[in-house]
Each structure stands twice: as structure tokens, then as C-alpha cells.
Amino acid sequence: MREPNLKPYDVPRNLDQDAWFLYQTTSIPYYELCARLCEEFAELYNRFITGHGLHGAARLDYWVSRYLTHAENIRRGIGFIKHGGDYMPMIDFLNAPATDYRGLVEQPLGWMSEEQRKQWDQSFQRLSYGCGTGATVLRNNLMKGRHWLNRASIGENRVYLDRDDSHVGDKARAIRYANQYETLSQPTPFPRHPIDAEKRVSPGAPCPYTGVWVPKQWLDGANDFSLAFCVEGQPMQPAYRIKGLELNNPFAGFDEEMAAEYEAIATGSPVTEAVDTTWLFVEKPGAQPAAQADEQRESKKSAAQ
């Protein structure tokens, strides 16, 4: 198979920034925010349906109910975390609201006014980003550690082991989007996240502590590795090295001048490989308000009324 055209990954790294993002998006306040976003979307949708006298039409009421159920499920997931430290159900609970868009838009929506459709889109985009981000942060806990244990015999499934399904590399872009969608409020500066070198573990071994982990390669000076949020009891994932950024250049082979211009500005998608490491635990600073941006938004709404 031909090696893809890779641009080097040379982004400066900030451990405190990345660890802050991972701890915020796996916090109870963040999950509570996701549940509220689902409720707000359902309430907005229901209010529009009521205003147009469309209850009972198509499956509009079903989708209102479905997003209220998503909120209930996320709160169930919060209970699992609080009382048993079990984050795994939360992956599906957060993924479902973000992936229901196709079903939503299969319903008739032309009855909304232009302003209502704008509000509907904005509300869904916010919950989709918030919930989708939370699911992505946890996703590597599903199978990556098990794939690593079976790496000698997984054959063609190696591609799934080598693919980092979480947020790859630097988290600055994800934080910018979170600020844009008001799901996080970025501090300045990021709080310091000390490393506990006594807490260490290898890929495939049961994770001893829930939280953020850093691969030893990062501490040795490599800038092409990612931090990971790992769940106690789950097999530790491998470290993910960013081999480079893949460019799918639409002009390649057709217009070399345009192809060169495209490659000069395109960022590309990260290509990763799973590698062995020693994981070291990254401590969480004192309590931080993960949903501070949401509280600020509510304060602004109250002040405007």
C-alpha cells in the first residue's frame, strides 16, 4: 500500500492546556451541561411545534421525547460515574445525541420561520459539539487496550489499533471550538498540572487511576504524542505517535501549480500509529468550574430580561 503524502507535525505542545481540556470534558459539571443542552433543544423544538399547532404531525413529537430521553440517559451516566466510577456507558449516552441529526432532518422542517430554523440549528450544533466532544475524549477506552494486548494476532485489524479515535495532538483547536459553542470557558493561564512519576503503567495493563496520563516520550521531548484520559480498570491504551498530517490534495495530478498552493495552506488530517510507552499520571489541580461558560451565559440571559 502506498504511503500517504504526510506533512510533518510540528505544533508546539502545552501539557497544561491539553490536560485541562481532558479533565474539563470528563467532569461531572460538563456532563450536566450536556444533559441541559439536550433538554434545551427539546424544549425549543416543542415550543416551535406548539406555536405552529403541529403536535401529532409526522414524528415531530417523537424527536422531542427522544432528546429528553438523551438528557435522562446522560444523567444516568453521571450516576454510574459518581457511585461506581464507571465511565463506559457515558460513551454511548453522549454519542447518541450528536449522531441523531440524520433522523432529525428526515422530518419536515420547512414549517419553521427563518429565525426559528436559525435558533434550532444553533441549539443543535451546540449540543452536538458538546456531547460529541465528551464521547470522543472517552472513546479510546473502549477497545484500544484490548487491541494492544492482541496486537500480534489482530492482522488486518491493526488499522483500528493504529488509529487514535480520541482528540489527536494539540487541543488548542478543540478549545477554540468549545469557547465558540460556549461549552467551556478557557482560563488564562492554564492551571499547572503536576506529574506524579510514582504512578505509572504500561499499555494493556489495567488502568490504576481514572484521569489524564502522559506518555514518557512526551516528557523526553517528543512533540508528536497525545495525552489520554483513561478509566480505572480498563486496559491502558497504547501511546499514539503522530506520523504526520495527510493531505488529500484534489489538484494532485491535474494542476501542479494549484496543488502546490493547496499544500502550502492545507493543514491535513493526522495519521497515527500505536506504540509502546510508559504512562505517567497527570494530577488534576484544585476544583475547576467546567461549565463556567454556561453559568456566564445564564447570567447574561437573566440580566437581559
Phi and psi in degrees as GROMACS dihedral restraints (atoms count N, CA, C in turn):
[ dihedral_restraints ]
;  ai    aj    ak    al  type     phi  dphi    fc
    3     4     5     6     1   -70.7    20    10
    4     5     6     7     1   134.2    20    10
    6     7     8     9     1   -67.6    20    10
    7     8     9    10     1   129.8    20    10
    9    10    11    12     1   -65.0    20    10
   10    11    12    13     1   159.2    20    10
   12    13    14    15     1   -75.5    20    10
   13    14    15    16     1   110.0    20    10
   15    16    17    18     1  -112.0    20    10
   16    17    18    19     1   131.2    20    10
   18    19    20    21     1   -88.7    20    10
   19    20    21    22     1   146.2    20    10
   21    22    23    24     1   -64.7    20    10
   22    23    24    25     1   146.7    20    10
   24    25    26    27     1   -97.1    20    10
   25    26    27    28     1   106.5    20    10
   27    28    29    30     1  -128.1    20    10
   28    29    30    31     1    38.4    20    10
   30    31    32    33     1   -80.3    20    10
   31    32    33    34     1   129.0    20    10
   33    34    35    36     1   -60.4    20    10
   34    35    36    37     1   143.1    20    10
   36    37    38    39     1  -108.6    20    10
   37    38    39    40     1   151.3    20    10
   39    40    41    42     1  -137.5    20    10
   40    41    42    43     1   101.3    20    10
   42    43    44    45     1   -61.0    20    10
   43    44    45    46     1   -42.0    20    10
   45    46    47    48     1   -63.8    20    10
   46    47    48    49     1   -39.3    20    10
   48    49    50    51     1   -61.8    20    10
   49    50    51    52     1   -51.5    20    10
   51    52    53    54     1   -67.4    20    10
   52    53    54    55     1   -40.7    20    10
   54    55    56    57     1   -65.9    20    10
   55    56    57    58     1   -39.4    20    10
   57    58    59    60     1   -58.8    20    10
   58    59    60    61     1   -46.9    20    10
   60    61    62    63     1   -59.4    20    10
   61    62    63    64     1   -45.7    20    10
   63    64    65    66     1   -67.1    20    10
   64    65    66    67     1   -40.6    20    10
   66    67    68    69     1   -69.4    20    10
   67    68    69    70     1   -37.4    20    10
   69    70    71    72     1   -65.1    20    10
   70    71    72    73     1   -44.9    20    10
   72    73    74    75     1   -82.4    20    10
   73    74    75    76     1     5.4    20    10
   75    76    77    78     1  -122.5    20    10
   76    77    78    79     1    17.3    20    10
   78    79    80    81     1   -91.2    20    10
   79    80    81    82     1   157.6    20    10
   81    82    83    84     1   -60.9    20    10
   82    83    84    85     1   -45.1    20    10
   84    85    86    87     1   -57.7    20    10
   85    86    87    88     1   -35.8    20    10
   87    88    89    90     1   -66.3    20    10
   88    89    90    91     1   -43.4    20    10
   90    91    92    93     1   -65.4    20    10
   91    92    93    94     1   -36.8    20    10
   93    94    95    96     1   -63.7    20    10
   94    95    96    97     1   -37.6    20    10
   96    97    98    99     1   -60.8    20    10
   97    98    99   100     1   -44.7    20    10
   99   100   101   102     1   -59.7    20    10
  100   101   102   103     1   -41.5    20    10
  102   103   104   105     1   -62.9    20    10
  103   104   105   106     1   -43.1    20    10
  105   106   107   108     1   -64.3    20    10
  106   107   108   109     1   -37.6    20    10
  108   109   110   111     1   -63.0    20    10
  109   110   111   112     1   -38.5    20    10
  111   112   113   114     1   -64.6    20    10
  112   113   114   115     1   -42.7    20    10
  114   115   116   117     1   -64.4    20    10
  115   116   117   118     1   -43.6    20    10
  117   118   119   120     1   -62.1    20    10
  118   119   120   121     1   -40.1    20    10
  120   121   122   123     1   -64.4    20    10
  121   122   123   124     1   -45.1    20    10
  123   124   125   126     1   -61.8    20    10
  124   125   126   127     1   -42.4    20    10
  126   127   128   129     1   -66.7    20    10
  127   128   129   130     1   -40.2    20    10
  129   130   131   132     1   -62.7    20    10
  130   131   132   133     1   -47.8    20    10
  132   133   134   135     1   -60.4    20    10
  133   134   135   136     1   -45.1    20    10
  135   136   137   138     1   -64.2    20    10
  136   137   138   139     1   -38.0    20    10
  138   139   140   141     1   -64.6    20    10
  139   140   141   142     1   -40.5    20    10
  141   142   143   144     1   -66.1    20    10
  142   143   144   145     1   -43.1    20    10
  144   145   146   147     1   -60.8    20    10
  145   146   147   148     1   -43.9    20    10
  147   148   149   150     1   -62.6    20    10
  148   149   150   151     1   -44.7    20    10
  150   151   152   153     1   -61.1    20    10
  151   152   153   154     1   -29.7    20    10
  153   154   155   156     1   -97.8    20    10
  154   155   156   157     1     2.7    20    10
  156   157   158   159     1    63.2    20    10
  157   158   159   160     1    41.0    20    10
  159   160   161   162     1  -111.6    20    10
  160   161   162   163     1    15.3    20    10
  162   163   164   165     1   -62.3    20    10
  163   164   165   166     1   131.3    20    10
  165   166   167   168     1    95.6    20    10
  166   167   168   169     1   -11.7    20    10
  168   169   170   171     1   -81.7    20    10
  169   170   171   172     1   139.9    20    10
  171   172   173   174     1    46.7    20    10
  172   173   174   175     1  -133.5    20    10
  174   175   176   177     1  -120.8    20    10
  175   176   177   178     1    33.2    20    10
  177   178   179   180     1   -61.5    20    10
  178   179   180   181     1   -44.4    20    10
  180   181   182   183     1   -65.1    20    10
  181   182   183   184     1   -33.1    20    10
  183   184   185   186     1   -59.8    20    10
  184   185   186   187     1   -41.8    20    10
  186   187   188   189     1   -72.6    20    10
  187   188   189   190     1   -31.0    20    10
  189   190   191   192     1   -61.3    20    10
  190   191   192   193     1   -48.3    20    10
  192   193   194   195     1   -62.4    20    10
  193   194   195   196     1   -37.5    20    10
  195   196   197   198     1   -64.1    20    10
  196   197   198   199     1   -39.6    20    10
  198   199   200   201     1   -76.1    20    10
  199   200   201   202     1   -26.3    20    10
  201   202   203   204     1   -67.5    20    10
  202   203   204   205     1   -36.2    20    10
  204   205   206   207     1   -66.7    20    10
  205   206   207   208     1   -39.1    20    10
  207   208   209   210     1   -57.2    20    10
  208   209   210   211     1   -43.5    20    10
  210   211   212   213     1   -61.9    20    10
  211   212   213   214     1   -42.5    20    10
  213   214   215   216     1   -62.4    20    10
  214   215   216   217     1   -42.1    20    10
  216   217   218   219     1   -64.5    20    10
  217   218   219   220     1   -41.7    20    10
  219   220   221   222     1   -61.8    20    10
  220   221   222   223     1   -39.4    20    10
  222   223   224   225     1   -68.7    20    10
  223   224   225   226     1   -32.3    20    10
  225   226   227   228     1   -62.2    20    10
  226   227   228   229     1   -42.9    20    10
  228   229   230   231     1   -61.0    20    10
  229   230   231   232     1   -37.9    20    10
  231   232   233   234     1   -60.3    20    10
  232   233   234   235     1   -40.5    20    10
  234   235   236   237     1   -62.7    20    10
  235   236   237   238     1   -41.3    20    10
  237   238   239   240     1   -60.5    20    10
  238   239   240   241     1   -38.9    20    10
  240   241   242   243     1   -70.7    20    10
  241   242   243   244     1   -46.3    20    10
  243   244   245   246     1   -62.8    20    10
  244   245   246   247     1   -40.4    20    10
  246   247   248   249     1  -100.0    20    10
  247   248   249   250     1   -14.7    20    10
  249   250   251   252     1  -141.6    20    10
  250   251   252   253     1    -0.5    20    10
  252   253   254   255     1    67.9    20    10
  253   254   255   256     1    20.0    20    10
  255   256   257   258     1   -94.8    20    10
  256   257   258   259     1   104.5    20    10
  258   259   260   261     1   -88.9    20    10
  259   260   261   262     1   -14.1    20    10
  261   262   263   264     1   -63.0    20    10
  262   263   264   265     1   -42.1    20    10
  264   265   266   267     1   -61.2    20    10
  265   266   267   268     1   -25.6    20    10
  267   268   269   270     1   -64.5    20    10
  268   269   270   271     1   -24.6    20    10
  270   271   272   273     1   -60.5    20    10
  271   272   273   274     1   -50.1    20    10
  273   274   275   276     1   -70.3    20    10
  274   275   276   277     1   -38.6    20    10
  276   277   278   279     1   -61.2    20    10
  277   278   279   280     1   -35.9    20    10
  279   280   281   282     1   -84.3    20    10
  280   281   282   283     1   -30.5    20    10
  282   283   284   285     1   -69.9    20    10
  283   284   285   286     1   -37.1    20    10
  285   286   287   288     1   -60.9    20    10
  286   287   288   289     1   -47.4    20    10
  288   289   290   291     1   -60.8    20    10
  289   290   291   292     1   -34.6    20    10
  291   292   293   294     1   -75.9    20    10
  292   293   294   295     1   -23.2    20    10
  294   295   296   297     1  -105.0    20    10
  295   296   297   298     1     6.3    20    10
  297   298   299   300     1   -85.9    20    10
  298   299   300   301     1     4.2    20    10
  300   301   302   303     1   -59.1    20    10
  301   302   303   304     1   -41.0    20    10
  303   304   305   306     1   -59.3    20    10
  304   305   306   307     1   -44.4    20    10
  306   307   308   309     1   -64.9    20    10
  307   308   309   310     1   -37.6    20    10
  309   310   311   312     1   -61.5    20    10
  310   311   312   313     1   -48.1    20    10
  312   313   314   315     1   -80.1    20    10
  313   314   315   316     1    -5.9    20    10
  315   316   317   318     1   -76.5    20    10
  316   317   318   319     1   -12.7    20    10
  318   319   320   321     1   -84.6    20    10
  319   320   321   322     1   153.5    20    10
  321   322   323   324     1   -65.2    20    10
  322   323   324   325     1   129.6    20    10
  324   325   326   327     1  -125.6    20    10
  325   326   327   328     1    -1.8    20    10
  327   328   329   330     1   -67.2    20    10
  328   329   330   331     1   -12.5    20    10
  330   331   332   333     1   -73.8    20    10
  331   332   333   334     1   -15.8    20    10
  333   334   335   336     1   -74.0    20    10
  334   335   336   337     1   149.5    20    10
  336   337   338   339     1   -72.1    20    10
  337   338   339   340     1   166.7    20    10
  339   340   341   342     1   -59.8    20    10
  340   341   342   343     1   -41.8    20    10
  342   343   344   345     1   -67.6    20    10
  343   344   345   346     1   -39.3    20    10
  345   346   347   348     1   -64.4    20    10
  346   347   348   349     1   -41.9    20    10
  348   349   350   351     1   -64.9    20    10
  349   350   351   352     1   -35.7    20    10
  351   352   353   354     1   -63.4    20    10
  352   353   354   355     1   -45.2    20    10
  354   355   356   357     1   -64.4    20    10
  355   356   357   358     1   -39.8    20    10
  357   358   359   360     1   -61.3    20    10
  358   359   360   361     1   -47.2    20    10
  360   361   362   363     1   -62.4    20    10
  361   362   363   364     1   -45.7    20    10
  363   364   365   366     1   -63.4    20    10
  364   365   366   367     1   -41.3    20    10
  366   367   368   369     1   -64.9    20    10
  367   368   369   370     1   -42.6    20    10
  369   370   371   372     1   -68.7    20    10
  370   371   372   373     1   -41.9    20    10
  372   373   374   375     1   -60.7    20    10
  373   374   375   376     1   -37.6    20    10
  375   376   377   378     1   -67.6    20    10
  376   377   378   379     1   -46.5    20    10
  378   379   380   381     1   -68.0    20    10
  379   380   381   382     1   -35.2    20    10
  381   382   383   384     1   -64.7    20    10
  382   383   384   385     1   -43.8    20    10
  384   385   386   387     1   -68.2    20    10
  385   386   387   388     1   -44.3    20    10
  387   388   389   390     1   -61.1    20    10
  388   389   390   391     1   -50.5    20    10
  390   391   392   393     1   -69.5    20    10
  391   392   393   394     1   -42.7    20    10
  393   394   395   396     1   -62.2    20    10
  394   395   396   397     1   -38.3    20    10
  396   397   398   399     1   -63.0    20    10
  397   398   399   400     1   -45.6    20    10
  399   400   401   402     1   -60.5    20    10
  400   401   402   403     1   -39.8    20    10
  402   403   404   405     1   -67.6    20    10
  403   404   405   406     1   -41.1    20    10
  405   406   407   408     1   -63.9    20    10
  406   407   408   409     1   -40.1    20    10
  408   409   410   411     1   -58.6    20    10
  409   410   411   412     1   -35.2    20    10
  411   412   413   414     1   -90.0    20    10
  412   413   414   415     1   -15.2    20    10
  414   415   416   417     1   -60.4    20    10
  415   416   417   418     1   -35.1    20    10
  417   418   419   420     1   -63.6    20    10
  418   419   420   421     1   -17.9    20    10
  420   421   422   423     1   -70.2    20    10
  421   422   423   424     1   -15.7    20    10
  423   424   425   426     1   -66.1    20    10
  424   425   426   427     1   -55.9    20    10
  426   427   428   429     1  -136.2    20    10
  427   428   429   430     1   -11.3    20    10
  429   430   431   432     1   -62.5    20    10
  430   431   432   433     1   -41.2    20    10
  432   433   434   435     1   -65.2    20    10
  433   434   435   436     1   -38.3    20    10
  435   436   437   438     1   -69.2    20    10
  436   437   438   439     1   -41.2    20    10
  438   439   440   441     1   -60.3    20    10
  439   440   441   442     1   -38.2    20    10
  441   442   443   444     1   -63.9    20    10
  442   443   444   445     1   -42.5    20    10
  444   445   446   447     1   -61.8    20    10
  445   446   447   448     1   -31.5    20    10
  447   448   449   450     1  -103.0    20    10
  448   449   450   451     1    18.1    20    10
  450   451   452   453     1   -60.8    20    10
  451   452   453   454     1   -26.5    20    10
  453   454   455   456     1   -73.5    20    10
  454   455   456   457     1   -16.5    20    10
  456   457   458   459     1  -126.6    20    10
  457   458   459   460     1     7.4    20    10
  459   460   461   462     1   -84.1    20    10
  460   461   462   463     1   -10.2    20    10
  462   463   464   465     1    56.4    20    10
  463   464   465   466     1  -123.2    20    10
  465   466   467   468     1   -65.3    20    10
  466   467   468   469     1   -19.0    20    10
  468   469   470   471     1   -72.6    20    10
  469   470   471   472     1    -2.2    20    10
  471   472   473   474     1   -56.8    20    10
  472   473   474   475     1   -29.5    20    10
  474   475   476   477     1   -61.3    20    10
  475   476   477   478     1   -33.7    20    10
  477   478   479   480     1   -75.0    20    10
  478   479   480   481     1   -31.3    20    10
  480   481   482   483     1   -68.9    20    10
  481   482   483   484     1   -42.0    20    10
  483   484   485   486     1   -73.7    20    10
  484   485   486   487     1   -17.1    20    10
  486   487   488   489     1   -88.4    20    10
  487   488   489   490     1   118.4    20    10
  489   490   491   492     1   -77.8    20    10
  490   491   492   493     1   114.4    20    10
  492   493   494   495     1   -92.3    20    10
  493   494   495   496     1     5.0    20    10
  495   496   497   498     1   -99.6    20    10
  496   497   498   499     1  -163.2    20    10
  498   499   500   501     1   -77.7    20    10
  499   500   501   502     1   114.9    20    10
  501   502   503   504     1   -85.0    20    10
  502   503   504   505     1   132.4    20    10
  504   505   506   507     1    69.0    20    10
  505   506   507   508     1  -144.5    20    10
  507   508   509   510     1   -62.6    20    10
  508   509   510   511     1   138.1    20    10
  510   511   512   513     1   -98.0    20    10
  511   512   513   514     1     7.5    20    10
  513   514   515   516     1   -60.7    20    10
  514   515   516   517     1   -42.1    20    10
  516   517   518   519     1   -65.8    20    10
  517   518   519   520     1   -43.4    20    10
  519   520   521   522     1   -60.8    20    10
  520   521   522   523     1   -37.8    20    10
  522   523   524   525     1   -68.3    20    10
  523   524   525   526     1   -38.4    20    10
  525   526   527   528     1   -60.9    20    10
  526   527   528   529     1   -44.7    20    10
  528   529   530   531     1   -64.0    20    10
  529   530   531   532     1   -40.2    20    10
  531   532   533   534     1   -62.4    20    10
  532   533   534   535     1   -38.6    20    10
  534   535   536   537     1   -64.0    20    10
  535   536   537   538     1   -41.8    20    10
  537   538   539   540     1   -62.1    20    10
  538   539   540   541     1   -42.2    20    10
  540   541   542   543     1   -88.3    20    10
  541   542   543   544     1     2.0    20    10
  543   544   545   546     1    58.9    20    10
  544   545   546   547     1    41.2    20    10
  546   547   548   549     1  -102.4    20    10
  547   548   549   550     1   -15.8    20    10
  549   550   551   552     1  -140.9    20    10
  550   551   552   553     1   156.2    20    10
  552   553   554   555     1  -122.1    20    10
  553   554   555   556     1   111.6    20    10
  555   556   557   558     1   -70.9    20    10
  556   557   558   559     1   128.8    20    10
  558   559   560   561     1   -82.5    20    10
  559   560   561   562     1   158.9    20    10
  561   562   563   564     1  -135.6    20    10
  562   563   564   565     1   115.2    20    10
  564   565   566   567     1   -80.8    20    10
  565   566   567   568     1   175.8    20    10
  567   568   569   570     1   -68.1    20    10
  568   569   570   571     1   140.6    20    10
  570   571   572   573     1   -65.6    20    10
  571   572   573   574     1   152.7    20    10
  573   574   575   576     1   -75.0    20    10
  574   575   576   577     1   135.1    20    10
  576   577   578   579     1  -115.6    20    10
  577   578   579   580     1    97.7    20    10
  579   580   581   582     1   -69.1    20    10
  580   581   582   583     1   153.0    20    10
  582   583   584   585     1  -101.8    20    10
  583   584   585   586     1   129.9    20    10
  585   586   587   588     1   -97.6    20    10
  586   587   588   589     1    97.0    20    10
  588   589   590   591     1   -68.9    20    10
  589   590   591   592     1   -12.9    20    10
  591   592   593   594     1   -77.6    20    10
  592   593   594   595     1   -22.6    20    10
  594   595   596   597     1   -97.3    20    10
  595   596   597   598     1   105.5    20    10
  597   598   599   600     1  -143.1    20    10
  598   599   600   601     1   155.4    20    10
  600   601   602   603     1  -159.4    20    10
  601   602   603   604     1   156.1    20    10
  603   604   605   606     1  -102.6    20    10
  604   605   606   607     1   155.9    20    10
  606   607   608   609     1   -55.4    20    10
  607   608   609   610     1   139.8    20    10
  609   610   611   612     1    92.5    20    10
  610   611   612   613     1   -27.1    20    10
  612   613   614   615     1   -76.2    20    10
  613   614   615   616     1   152.5    20    10
  615   616   617   618     1   -59.6    20    10
  616   617   618   619     1   135.3    20    10
  618   619   620   621     1   -65.5    20    10
  619   620   621   622     1   124.9    20    10
  621   622   623   624     1   -82.3    20    10
  622   623   624   625     1   -22.2    20    10
  624   625   626   627     1  -144.9    20    10
  625   626   627   628     1   135.4    20    10
  627   628   629   630     1   -73.4    20    10
  628   629   630   631     1   130.7    20    10
  630   631   632   633     1   154.5    20    10
  631   632   633   634     1  -164.8    20    10
  633   634   635   636     1   -89.7    20    10
  634   635   636   637     1   138.7    20    10
  636   637   638   639     1  -128.2    20    10
  637   638   639   640     1   147.2    20    10
  639   640   641   642     1  -119.1    20    10
  640   641   642   643     1   135.0    20    10
  642   643   644   645     1   -74.3    20    10
  643   644   645   646     1   147.3    20    10
  645   646   647   648     1   -58.1    20    10
  646   647   648   649     1   -32.7    20    10
  648   649   650   651     1   -57.6    20    10
  649   650   651   652     1   -37.7    20    10
  651   652   653   654     1   -59.8    20    10
  652   653   654   655     1   -47.6    20    10
  654   655   656   657     1   -67.2    20    10
  655   656   657   658     1   -22.2    20    10
  657   658   659   660     1   -84.3    20    10
  658   659   660   661     1    -0.7    20    10
  660   661   662   663     1   113.6    20    10
  661   662   663   664     1    -4.8    20    10
  663   664   665   666     1   -71.1    20    10
  664   665   666   667     1   140.6    20    10
  666   667   668   669     1  -110.0    20    10
  667   668   669   670     1     9.9    20    10
  669   670   671   672     1  -114.6    20    10
  670   671   672   673     1    33.3    20    10
  672   673   674   675     1  -123.5    20    10
  673   674   675   676     1   163.0    20    10
  675   676   677   678     1  -117.7    20    10
  676   677   678   679     1   148.0    20    10
  678   679   680   681     1   -72.2    20    10
  679   680   681   682     1   164.0    20    10
  681   682   683   684     1  -142.6    20    10
  682   683   684   685     1   143.1    20    10
  684   685   686   687     1   -98.2    20    10
  685   686   687   688     1   118.5    20    10
  687   688   689   690     1  -120.6    20    10
  688   689   690   691     1   148.7    20    10
  690   691   692   693     1  -105.7    20    10
  691   692   693   694     1   131.1    20    10
  693   694   695   696     1   -52.8    20    10
  694   695   696   697     1   132.1    20    10
  696   697   698   699     1    94.0    20    10
  697   698   699   700     1   -23.0    20    10
  699   700   701   702     1   -81.0    20    10
  700   701   702   703     1   147.5    20    10
  702   703   704   705     1   -60.7    20    10
  703   704   705   706     1   132.4    20    10
  705   706   707   708     1   -64.1    20    10
  706   707   708   709     1   137.0    20    10
  708   709   710   711     1   -71.2    20    10
  709   710   711   712     1   161.8    20    10
  711   712   713   714     1   -72.3    20    10
  712   713   714   715     1   169.0    20    10
  714   715   716   717     1   -77.2    20    10
  715   716   717   718     1   151.7    20    10
  717   718   719   720     1  -115.5    20    10
  718   719   720   721     1   117.8    20    10
  720   721   722   723     1   -94.8    20    10
  721   722   723   724     1   132.4    20    10
  723   724   725   726     1   -84.5    20    10
  724   725   726   727     1   109.4    20    10
  726   727   728   729     1   -70.7    20    10
  727   728   729   730     1   -29.4    20    10
  729   730   731   732     1   162.0    20    10
  730   731   732   733     1  -176.2    20    10
  732   733   734   735     1  -109.5    20    10
  733   734   735   736     1   120.6    20    10
  735   736   737   738     1   -84.7    20    10
  736   737   738   739     1   132.2    20    10
  738   739   740   741     1  -108.1    20    10
  739   740   741   742     1   123.3    20    10
  741   742   743   744     1   -98.3    20    10
  742   743   744   745     1    86.0    20    10
  744   745   746   747     1   -81.2    20    10
  745   746   747   748     1   112.3    20    10
  747   748   749   750     1   -69.8    20    10
  748   749   750   751     1   -13.8    20    10
  750   751   752   753     1   -98.2    20    10
  751   752   753   754     1    -8.9    20    10
  753   754   755   756     1   -60.6    20    10
  754   755   756   757     1   129.1    20    10
  756   757   758   759     1    85.1    20    10
  757   758   759   760     1    -5.8    20    10
  759   760   761   762     1  -120.3    20    10
  760   761   762   763     1   -43.6    20    10
  762   763   764   765     1  -144.2    20    10
  763   764   765   766     1    98.0    20    10
  765   766   767   768     1   -66.7    20    10
  766   767   768   769     1   -32.2    20    10
  768   769   770   771     1   -66.9    20    10
  769   770   771   772     1   -46.4    20    10
  771   772   773   774     1   -65.4    20    10
  772   773   774   775     1   -36.4    20    10
  774   775   776   777     1   -61.6    20    10
  775   776   777   778     1   -41.9    20    10
  777   778   779   780     1   -66.0    20    10
  778   779   780   781     1   -40.7    20    10
  780   781   782   783     1   -64.8    20    10
  781   782   783   784     1   -39.9    20    10
  783   784   785   786     1   -62.8    20    10
  784   785   786   787     1   -45.2    20    10
  786   787   788   789     1   -67.5    20    10
  787   788   789   790     1   -24.7    20    10
  789   790   791   792     1   -72.5    20    10
  790   791   792   793     1   -27.0    20    10
  792   793   794   795     1  -112.1    20    10
  793   794   795   796     1   -20.7    20    10
  795   796   797   798     1   -72.0    20    10
  796   797   798   799     1   142.0    20    10
  798   799   800   801     1   -87.4    20    10
  799   800   801   802     1   -37.9    20    10
  801   802   803   804     1    86.2    20    10
  802   803   804   805     1   168.7    20    10
  804   805   806   807     1  -106.7    20    10
  805   806   807   808     1   136.8    20    10
  807   808   809   810     1   -67.9    20    10
  808   809   810   811     1   135.9    20    10
  810   811   812   813     1  -108.3    20    10
  811   812   813   814     1   127.8    20    10
  813   814   815   816     1  -120.9    20    10
  814   815   816   817     1   163.3    20    10
  816   817   818   819     1  -138.9    20    10
  817   818   819   820     1   144.4    20    10
  819   820   821   822     1   -81.9    20    10
  820   821   822   823     1   130.7    20    10
  822   823   824   825     1  -135.2    20    10
  823   824   825   826     1   158.9    20    10
  825   826   827   828     1   -72.3    20    10
  826   827   828   829     1   156.4    20    10
  828   829   830   831     1  -163.8    20    10
  829   830   831   832     1   177.8    20    10
  831   832   833   834     1  -115.8    20    10
  832   833   834   835     1   120.6    20    10
  834   835   836   837     1   -85.5    20    10
  835   836   837   838     1   138.8    20    10
  837   838   839   840     1  -121.2    20    10
  838   839   840   841     1   143.3    20    10
  840   841   842   843     1   -78.7    20    10
  841   842   843   844     1   136.5    20    10
  843   844   845   846     1  -104.7    20    10
  844   845   846   847     1   116.2    20    10
  846   847   848   849     1   -71.5    20    10
  847   848   849   850     1   148.8    20    10
  849   850   851   852     1   -90.1    20    10
  850   851   852   853     1   133.3    20    10
  852   853   854   855     1   -66.0    20    10
  853   854   855   856     1  -172.6    20    10
  855   856   857   858     1   -58.8    20    10
  856   857   858   859     1   168.6    20    10
  858   859   860   861     1   -49.9    20    10
  859   860   861   862     1   133.9    20    10
  861   862   863   864     1  -126.2    20    10
  862   863   864   865     1   139.2    20    10
  864   865   866   867     1   -79.7    20    10
  865   866   867   868     1    96.6    20    10
  867   868   869   870     1   -63.7    20    10
  868   869   870   871     1   -32.8    20    10
  870   871   872   873     1  -104.7    20    10
  871   872   873   874     1    30.2    20    10
  873   874   875   876     1   -57.5    20    10
  874   875   876   877     1   -38.3    20    10
  876   877   878   879     1   -62.6    20    10
  877   878   879   880     1   -38.3    20    10
  879   880   881   882     1   -67.0    20    10
  880   881   882   883     1   -40.3    20    10
  882   883   884   885     1   -63.5    20    10
  883   884   885   886     1   -39.9    20    10
  885   886   887   888     1   -63.9    20    10
  886   887   888   889     1   -39.6    20    10
  888   889   890   891     1   -63.0    20    10
  889   890   891   892     1   -42.7    20    10
  891   892   893   894     1   -65.2    20    10
  892   893   894   895     1   -37.5    20    10
  894   895   896   897     1   -64.1    20    10
  895   896   897   898     1   -41.1    20    10
  897   898   899   900     1   -63.8    20    10
  898   899   900   901     1   -40.4    20    10
  900   901   902   903     1   -64.4    20    10
  901   902   903   904     1   -42.2    20    10
  903   904   905   906     1   -65.6    20    10
  904   905   906   907     1   -40.3    20    10
  906   907   908   909     1   -66.8    20    10
  907   908   909   910     1   -29.7    20    10
  909   910   911   912     1   -79.4    20    10
  910   911   912   913     1   -18.2    20    10
